[in-house]
Amino acid sequence: MDEGAIQSLERLLHKKIMLYHDLLECFKEEREYLINVDLDELWSISKKKEELCARIQSIRQEIIACTFPGTNRESFYLAQVFELIPKDKRATCHALYLTLTRIKSEIEVLRKENMIYIDDSLQLLDEIMSIITGNTTGRIIYNDKCHFCKSGTNTLLSREA
């Protein structure tokens, strides 16, 4: 890989890191909106996340075009890209890769936490609706850590996959 392609790759990795950082901030905001039950802002942040993901995908396609010119590749692994870079010039790209990996891990943790929060909220609402409608098949149980345990009611609410 020539010097120009390496510089382009570094520039694209920087852009990708910035987009992932913005996505991380979106997940943090989403958590606040979930806690405050701000549905308008949740819709807004959802659209923002979709736009960021589209831009990340666009950068991914640019990286493919930069590193594998003239091919019709749909995907790649950065490990494959590093093999194309001379060993003495890999350090910067490798540092960017590590930063990207760290941010992706943080995003995954927040994403899972937000999903758990949504599931727990829906379970609680489902239990409340079951009590109101009289459709409970078991009793409400809280364990010794004050966590809600499902009593075996019919599920009226669930999150979309």
N, C-alpha and C positions, 0 to 999 in steps of 0.2 A: 504494500500500500504506500502510495507516495505522500509527501509532506502535506500537500493541499487536502487530500482526502482525510488525513489524520486530523488536521485542523478543523475541517468540516464536521468530522465525527465528534470532536471535543465540543464544538459549538452546539451541535444537536443534543449532546448529552447534557450540557448546561441547560438548554431550553427544557429538556425533558425533566430535569431535576426541579426546575422552577415550577413547571406545571404540576408535578407530583406534590410539591410543597403547597401549592394552592389547593390541591385536592385534599391534602391533609387538613388544612385550615377549614375546608368545607365540612369535613367529618366532625371537627371540633364544634363548629357552629351548629351542625345538625343535632349534636347531642344536647346543646343548650335549648334548641327549638323543641326537641322531644320532651325535655324536662318541663318546659314552659307551655307545652301543647299549643304552639304557634303554627297552625296549619298553613297559613299564607306563606310564612317564611320557609316552612318545610317544602312546599311546592317550588318556591323560588330556589332554594338550595339544591333541590333535586335537578332542576333544569341546569343550574350552574355546574353540577357534577357531570351531567351528560355532555355539556359543552367541553369541559376539561378533558373528559375521556376521549372525545372525538379529536381534540387537538393533540392529545398524547398519541393516538393512533396515527395521526398525520405525521408526527415526528418520527414514529416508528417506520413508516413507509419511506420517509426521507433518509433514514439511516440505512435501510435496505438499498435504496438507490445509490447512496454514497459508497457503501462498502461492497456491494455486489452489483456493479453496473452491468446493464445489458441482460439481466436475468429476470425471470418472472417469479421470484421468491415471494411467498406470502408471509413467511415467518423466519426467525433466526434466533440464535442465542448469542449473548454478548461474548461467551467463551469462544465461539466460532470467529467472531470479529477480532478478538485479541490475538488469535493465531495469525491473522493477516498483518498485524502491526509488528514492525521490528521490535525485538526485545528491549532495546535501549530507549524506545519511545512509548512503552506501555504504561509507565508509572502514572502519568496524568489521567489517562483513560481508566486505569484500574481504580484510582482514588475516586473518580466520578462514579464508577460502577458501585463502589462500596457505599457511597453517599446515597445513591439511588436505591440500593438494596435496603438500607436502613430506613429510609422514608417509606418505602413500600411495606416494610414490616410494621411500622407505626400505623400506617393506614389500615392494614389488615386487622390489627388489634382494635382500633377504634370502630371499624366496620362491624366486627363481631360483637363488641360491647353494645353498639347501637341496636343491632338485631336482637340481642338478648333483652335489652330494655323494652323494645317494641313487643316482643313475645310475652314478657312478664306483664306488661300493661294490658295487652289483649286478654291474657289469662284472667287477670283481676277483673276486667270489665265483663268478661264472659261469666265469671262466677257471680258477679253482682246481678247481671241480667237473669241468670238462672234462679237466683234467690227471689228476685222480683216477680218472675213469671211462675215460680213454684216448681220448676223443673229440676230440682236438685235430686240426685240419686245417692248422695253421700253427705257427710258433714264437712264444714270448712275446717281446715287444719292448718295451724301455724306451728312450725317446729321450734325447738329450743333457741334457734338463732333468729327467730321472728321472720322466717322465710315462709312464703305461702306454698302450701303443698296442694296439688290438684285433688279435688275430692271425688272425681269420677263423673262430673257432669257432662252433658252433651256440649260439644263445642259449637258456640254460635258465631264466634268471631275468630278469624285467623289472619295472619299477614299474608300478603301475596308473595309468591316466590320470585 
